[in-house]
Amino acid sequence: MPPDRGTAIRLENVTVRYRVPHERIHTFKEFAIRFLRRQLKMAEHLAIQDVDMDVRKGEMVGIVGANGAGKSTLLKLTARVLQPTGGRVWVKGRVAPLLDISGSDSESRWGGAQAERNRRLLRPWCEAGLARGAVSRTFRE
């Protein structure tokens, strides 16, 4: 069912499957040769399965999980970088997910400081941007 007016993002029964080589291939040349000779054995990796989610306009959402849980895949779906293999994704307006921009020092930063740094990195690409300190104030509240 399409989202109502107050919904910014809706995922319905979303599934993403990746096909990956069964064995490690070190070069593109090796990959191409095996592919052309039909010697490439692929395995299927299920990144996310049957996910339902609604995000209302104005809501902030954080996605937390273990490595390999599908967090980046979920964000790529909402950013329209990736299409689902099953289900439907509706996105109204612009979405700016914070994908892979945490630094190597991220473990030494608390969430608000890292979010503030990410805001500064993304500001040139955001239409309105967030006011300086708005992210930190939100985390304190």
C-alpha positions in Angstrom: 0.0 0.0 0.0 1.5 3.4 -0.9 2.5 5.6 2.1 0.2 8.4 3.5 1.2 12.0 3.4 3.0 11.9 6.7 5.3 9.1 5.7 8.8 10.0 4.3 10.1 6.5 3.8 8.3 3.2 3.6 9.8 -0.3 3.1 7.4 -3.2 2.6 8.5 -6.8 2.6 12.0 -5.7 1.3 14.6 -8.4 0.6 18.1 -7.9 -0.9 20.1 -10.8 -2.2 23.7 -10.5 -3.5 25.4 -13.0 -5.8 29.0 -13.4 -4.8 31.7 -15.7 -6.1 31.9 -18.9 -4.2 35.7 -18.7 -4.0 38.0 -15.7 -3.6 39.1 -14.2 -6.9 42.0 -11.8 -6.8 41.9 -10.0 -10.1 39.3 -8.7 -12.5 41.2 -10.6 -15.3 40.8 -13.9 -13.4 37.1 -13.1 -12.8 36.5 -12.4 -16.5 38.3 -15.6 -17.6 36.3 -17.7 -15.2 33.1 -16.0 -16.2 33.6 -16.4 -19.9 34.6 -20.1 -19.5 31.5 -20.6 -17.2 33.8 -21.7 -14.4 32.5 -19.1 -12.0 30.5 -20.6 -9.1 28.3 -18.1 -7.4 26.8 -18.2 -4.0 23.8 -16.3 -2.9 24.1 -14.0 0.2 20.9 -12.8 1.8 21.6 -9.3 3.1 18.2 -8.4 4.4 14.9 -10.3 4.4 11.3 -9.3 4.6 11.9 -5.9 6.2 9.0 -3.5 6.9 9.6 0.0 8.1 7.9 3.4 8.1 9.7 6.7 8.9 7.5 9.8 9.3 8.5 13.2 8.1 10.8 14.9 10.6 11.9 11.8 12.4 15.5 10.9 12.9 16.4 7.2 12.7 19.5 5.4 13.7 20.2 1.8 12.6 22.2 -0.3 15.0 23.4 -3.9 14.5 26.4 -6.2 14.2 28.7 -6.3 11.3 26.9 -8.0 8.3 23.5 -7.3 9.7 22.4 -5.2 6.7 22.7 -1.6 8.0 24.5 -0.2 5.0 22.2 -2.1 2.6 19.2 -0.6 4.3 20.6 2.9 4.0 21.5 2.3 0.3 17.9 1.3 -0.4 16.6 4.5 1.2 19.1 6.6 -0.7 18.0 4.9 -4.0 21.6 3.6 -4.6 20.4 0.0 -4.5 17.2 -1.6 -5.7 15.6 -4.4 -3.6 15.4 -7.9 -5.0 11.9 -8.2 -3.5 9.4 -5.9 -1.9 8.9 -2.2 -2.4 10.6 1.0 -1.3 8.9 4.4 -1.3 10.9 7.6 -0.6 9.3 11.0 -0.6 11.7 14.0 -0.9 15.4 13.9 -0.4 17.2 11.5 1.9 20.8 12.0 3.0 21.9 8.8 4.8 25.3 8.9 6.6 26.9 6.1 4.7 30.5 5.0 5.6 31.8 8.5 6.5 32.8 7.6 10.0 36.5 8.0 10.5 39.1 5.6 11.8 38.9 7.4 15.1 35.2 6.8 15.4 35.6 4.6 18.5 37.1 7.5 20.4 34.1 9.8 19.6 30.7 9.8 21.3 27.7 9.6 19.0 26.9 13.4 19.2 30.4 14.5 18.3 30.6 12.1 15.4 27.1 13.1 14.1 28.2 16.8 14.4 31.3 16.0 12.3 29.2 14.2 9.8 26.9 17.2 9.6 29.8 19.4 8.7 31.0 17.0 6.0 27.6 16.8 4.4 26.5 20.4 4.8 27.7 21.5 1.3 25.5 18.9 -0.3 22.4 19.4 1.9 19.8 21.9 0.7 19.1 23.4 4.1 21.7 21.9 6.4 21.4 21.7 10.1 22.2 24.7 12.3 25.6 24.5 14.1 25.1 22.6 17.3 21.6 21.4 16.4 22.8 17.8 16.3 24.6 18.1 19.7 21.5 19.7 21.3 19.3 16.9 20.0 21.6 14.3 21.5 21.6 16.1 24.9 17.8 16.2 24.9 
